[in-house]
């Protein structure tokens, strides 16, 4: 936290401000160390996109919590990785919603299930979250049925309340999911997103907020509407679903990165776009992005063997691999932050990397 903001936060405590007022004072972003972004919360240990998951991530030291945002039928933003909620809720157990099961085409892919845009918020409130990967993370199933689907406003409120309690800034890092699709059905995500940030007092360039998207057009439109920091997400193959450019590969050329820099603060590449092979040198993506004035926040660091380079894997499928070493190497390459399902281990990996840097 900047010294000036720390003083203001202390002043808030002394003046008897409410927790929300105090949290609104505390709006600085980390400046000198990579930020730890809790991917869907502490999703390695709690069902993703629940207040249980976000709260644990904050306890574990995350700088930001990440809600993926989709819309309800009545235009309320809720935190789900996809608008198809078949695998992340108990909706299939609700006989009253059996007739809502349908097949849709989302960003060119056909899916069958239940979709948030077919439910009002009140109806979604009757559902409970479930672990999305029960075979990989069986321990998380102990929390099935304990958490409701949170709204974006509730996620912001949690971050602000915990910021006030802990005396440190916890930001939010929302992703607009399928923004082109939602706009096409009359439920654009961006107006509700910006309204929620304005209501919270977190709608400036200095706010602890990043807005991310795999699409291009909505980020360019947001740039005209807000000074909040924007992140262009990048995948190792294919192209943005909205056709905003010919391919993600074209976006990581020096020319493509220069174009991104006209509307975004940084990029969020899949981690292998930086280090395709653990035993080889990294690509030039981090250096090229920095040369274009962009920050780099790769995704996603997970502790299970299937997600780790072979030399870092532990026994079995349990999360015993050396994820901290992986994170430390990416920090040495120069990333400015990273997404992880295990925030406390991300904090440890960052500490190890910074300790090595100081020792040199």
N, C-alpha and C positions, 0 to 999 in steps of 0.2 A: 504494500500500500504506500502511496506517496506520503511524505511527511505531512504535507499540508492537509491532506484528507484525513490522516490519522488524528491530527489536532482537531479537525472539525468533528470527527466522530466522538472524540473524548468530550468536546464541548456539548455534543448532543446528549451524552450521558449525564453531564453535570446540570444541563438545563431541564432535565426531566422530560425529554421528547418521548413520544410513543415509539414502540419498536419499528413501526413502518416509517415514521418520520425520520428516525435515526438511520434506518437502512437506506433511505433516499439520499441522505447526506453522504453515505459511504459508497461512492460510485467510481472508484478508480480501478484501473486494470493493472495486473502485474506487468512490470516493465522490464525486469532484468533477468528473469528466469523463465524457462518454458512452462506453459500452463498445463495443468492436468485436467482433462475434460472427461467427466464421468459419462461414459457411453451408455445412454438409456438408464443412467443412475449406476449403482453398483450392481450391474446386471449379471455379474458372475455369481452373486450371492443372494439375490432377491429377484423375484419376477420383474422383468423390465418395465419401465415406464409406469411405475407405481410410486406413491409417496414413500412407501417403505424403502424402495430402491434409492430414491433421491436422497432421503434423509440419511441412510447409511453412507452414501457416497460423501455427503458433507462431513459426517463424523470421521470418515477416513482421510479427509484432507483435500478433497477435490476443490479446484478453483472454480470450475463451472459444472453445472449439471445440464444434460442434453435431453430436451423433450422433442421427439418427432411429432409434428402437428398435422392432424387431419380434422375434417369438419363433421359436425353432426347435421342432421336434417334441418335443425333450426339455427344453423350458422354459428355454433359455439365450437371453439377450438379445443380439442382434447388430445392427450398424449398417447399415441399408439404408433408403433413402427410402420404399420400399414393400415389402410382403411378396411381391409379384410381382417376381421377380428375373430375368425374361426379358431385359430390356434392359440390366441392369447387371452381368451375369456371363456366363461362357461356358457356362452350363448346357445350352444347346441343342446344344453340341458333344459332350456326354457321352452316348454311346449307352446307358450303363447307367441313365440317368435318363429315357429317352425316355417310359416309361410313367407318369411322374409329371406329365406335362403334363395340365392339366385346366382346367375352367371353373368359376369361383366368383362369388358375388355378395358384394362387399365394400362395406359402407356404401351399399347400394342400387344399386351399379354392377356390371355383369357384366364379368368379366375372364377372359382365357384366358392361360395360361402356367404357369410353375413357381413355387411358393410356399414361403416359408421354413418354414412350419409343417408341411410334408410331408417335411422333411429333418432328420436329426439334426445336431448340430454337427459330428460327425466327417465326415459326408457333405458338409456345406457347406464344410469345410476343403479338399476336393478341387477346389473351384471357384476361379476367379480373376476379379477385377473387370475391368470394361470401362467405357469412357467412355459415358455415357448419351446425350450430345448430340454425336455425332461430326461431323455436318455443321456445327454451330455452333462447335465447339471441336476442330478436327482435330488440333491439336498434342497434345491429351491422349491421343490414341490411341497415341502412342509408349509409353505406360505400360500399355497393355492387357496383361493376363496377368502383371503383376509383383506384384500385391498380393492377399492373401487377404481374406475378409470378416472384419473384426475383431469381437470381442465387446465388450460395454459395459465389462467389467472391463479389457480391454486399452486401451480409450480412456482410462479414468480413470488407469490406470498410466502411460500416455504423458504425460498432463497433469501428473501428480505428479512424474515423473522430470524432465521438462523444466523444471518450476517450480524444482526443486532445482538444476538445472544453471545456469539463467539468473538465479536470484535474484529472480524476480518471479512473481506468481501467475498461472497459466493455469487457468481454470475449465472446467467442462463444462456444457453447456446442452442436456440430452437432451429429445427430444420423444417422447411415447408415440404411436405410429402405430396408428390403428384400435383403441383400447383396448376399446371395446365389443364389437367383432368377436372379438378375441382372448379376452375373458372368456367369450363365448358358446360358444367351442369348448374351454373348459377350460384355456386358457393365459393367464391374466391377467398383464398386464405389470407391475403395480405391486409385488407382493411381491418379485419378482426385482430390480426397480429399487431398491427401498429396501434390500434385502439387500446389493446391490453398493455402495451409498453407505455403509452402516454398516461394511462390511468395509474400505473405504478411509478411514474416519474423516471422511467428508464428509457427515454426516447432520444438520447443525444449521443454524439460521438464519444463522449466520456463515460457513458453508461457501461456497466459490466455485462454487455450483451454482444453476441455475434449472431447474425442471421445467415443460415447456410442453405444452399440448394444445389441439386444436380442440374437444374434447368438454368437457362441464361436470361430469357426474356423477363422473368419475374424479378430477378436481381437487378436488371437494368431499370425496370419500372420502380423498384423500391429505392434505388439510388436517387431518383427524382423526388421521392416522397419523404425520405428520412436520412439523417446523418449517422444512424446506427451502423456499426461496422458489418460489412457483408463478406461472406466467404463463398467462393466458387468451388463446389465439390467436383472432384475429378475421379473417373473410373479408368481402369487399365485398358478397357476396350469399349467399342461402341461409340455412341454420340449422345448428347443431351436429348432427353425425350421430347423436348419442344422444338427440336431442330434448330436451336439457336446458333449452332455452328456445325461444320461438317463432321467433326469427330473430336473426342477427347485428346487423341494423339496430336491433332493440330493445335489444341489449346496449350500444350506444354512446350511448344517451340518458343524461342525468344519472341517472335512476332505475336504468337498467341497469348503469351504471358503479358506482353505490353498492352494488348487489348483488354485482358482481364483487369489490369491495373487501372483502367479508365473508370471502372465502376465498383471494383471490389477492394477490400483491405487485404485479402489473402486468399490462399487456396487450401483445399482439404483433399489431398491426393490419397488414394489407397497406398498403403505403406510400401508395397513392392514396386511401385513406380519410382521410389527413391532408392531402394536396395533390392533389386530383383534376385540376387543370390548372396547368401550370407558370406560365402567364401570369396566374393569378388568386391571390387570397388563400387561405390554408389554411382548412380547416374548424376548428371549435372543439374537435376531439377531444382534442388534446394538453392544452389548457387545462382541458377538462372532466375528463379523466382525472386530471390533477394536483390538481384541486379535490377529487376523490374519494380522494386519497391514493395513486394508482396511478402506477407508472413506465410509460414507453412505449418499446417496442423494435420499430420497424417492420421489415417484410421486403418485398422483398429487393432490395439494390442491386447491379446488374450493369453491366458496362462495355460490353457489346455494344449496338449501335444500337437493336435491336428492343426493348430494355428501357428506353431513355432518352427523356426529352422531346426533341422535335424540335430545339430550339435547342442541345442539348448533344451532338448526334450527330457522329461523325467519319466518315471515308471508309470505304466498303465495309462488311463485316460484322465486321471485326476489332475487338477491344476497345480502340478508340482514342478513344471518346467521353469527355466531361468528367464522369465519374461523381463525381469529387471535388467539383465545384461542386454537384452534386445533394445529396450528403451534407452539405456545408457549409450549404446552405439548410435542410435538415431540422433540423440542429443549432441553427441560428438560431431556428427555430420552437419548439424546446425539447425535442426527443426526448432520452431518457436512454441510448440505445444503438441499435444498428442491426445488421441481418444483411447480410452481403455475401459474394459469391463470390470477391472479390479483396481479401483482408485488408490487403495492403500499401497499396493505394490507399485503402482505408477509413481507415487510419492517417493517410495524407496528407491526406485530406479533413477529418478531425477536427482535425489540426494547423492547417490553413488556417482553419477556423472559429474555433478558439480564438485564433489570432493576430489575426484580425479583431476578436474580442471584446476582447482586451487593448488593441488600438489605439484603441478608441472611448473 
